[in-house]
Amino acid sequence: MTSRVITATQARTRFGECIRRATMEGETIIVERDGKPAVVIVSFEEYQRLHPISEKFPLDDFEPIFKVNSRINARREGRPLTDPVEQLRFMREERDAHLNSMC
């Protein structure tokens, strides 16, 4: 299993990518705050392996979430999600162009 160290700011702006790396690639992501490890992002399967919670939270409770996730993934046909930083940049450019056209 590979691991990667990122800052809290990077985790916030690239959270979708972190989730994809953890779930699809099995990557462990260590998030640092002020240069010190603060949290770790791992897939749910890896978390279960490390910390069994099946008695407290049966997987059946999560079944509706898994179904919605499967439908979303099927609709996307394997296309990756848009990078949030790029999406924000695009939205800001659109907003600026709209505001400039009003002047």
BELWOQUI-V933553 format. One record per pair of residues at least 4 apart in sequence whose C-alpha atoms are under 8 Angstrom apart, sorted by the first residue. I is the first residue (numbers start at 1). J is the second residue. D is the distance in whole Angstrom. If there is no record, write none. Layout:
((I	J	D) (I	J	D))
This chain:
((1	26	6) (1	27	6) (1	28	7) (2	26	7) (2	27	5) (2	28	6) (3	27	6) (3	28	4) (3	29	6) (3	30	7) (4	27	7) (4	28	6) (4	29	5) (4	30	6) (5	29	6) (5	30	5) (5	31	6) (5	32	7) (6	10	6) (6	11	7) (6	29	7) (6	30	6) (6	31	5) (6	32	6) (7	11	6) (7	31	5) (7	32	5) (7	33	6) (7	35	8) (8	12	6) (8	31	6) (8	32	6) (8	33	6) (9	13	6) (10	14	6) (10	15	8) (11	15	5) (11	18	7) (11	31	7) (13	84	7) (13	85	6) (14	18	6) (14	83	7) (14	84	7) (14	85	8) (15	19	6) (16	20	6) (16	81	8) (16	83	8) (16	84	8) (17	21	6) (17	83	8) (18	22	6) (18	29	7) (18	41	7) (19	23	6) (19	41	8) (19	43	8) (20	24	5) (20	25	7) (21	25	5) (21	26	6) (21	27	6) (21	28	8) (22	26	5) (22	27	5) (22	28	6) (22	29	7) (22	41	7) (22	42	5) (22	43	5) (23	27	7) (23	42	7) (23	43	5) (23	44	8) (26	42	7) (26	43	7) (27	42	7) (28	40	7) (28	41	6) (28	42	5) (28	43	8) (29	40	6) (29	41	5) (29	42	7) (30	37	6) (30	38	8) (30	39	6) (30	40	5) (30	41	6) (31	37	6) (31	38	6) (31	39	5) (31	40	6) (31	41	8) (32	36	5) (32	37	4) (32	38	5) (32	39	7) (33	37	6) (33	38	6) (42	46	6) (42	47	6) (43	47	6) (44	48	6) (45	49	6) (46	50	6) (47	51	6) (47	52	8) (48	52	5) (48	53	6) (48	54	8) (53	57	6) (53	58	8) (54	58	5) (54	59	7) (57	61	7) (58	62	8) (59	63	7) (62	66	6) (63	67	6) (64	68	6) (65	69	6) (66	70	6) (67	71	6) (68	72	6) (69	73	6) (70	74	6) (71	75	6) (72	76	6) (73	77	6) (73	78	7) (74	78	7) (76	80	8) (82	86	7) (82	87	7) (83	87	6) (84	88	6) (85	89	6) (86	90	6) (87	91	6) (88	92	6) (89	93	6) (90	94	6) (91	95	6) (92	96	6) (93	97	6) (94	98	6) (95	99	6) (96	100	6) (97	101	6) (98	102	7) (99	103	7))
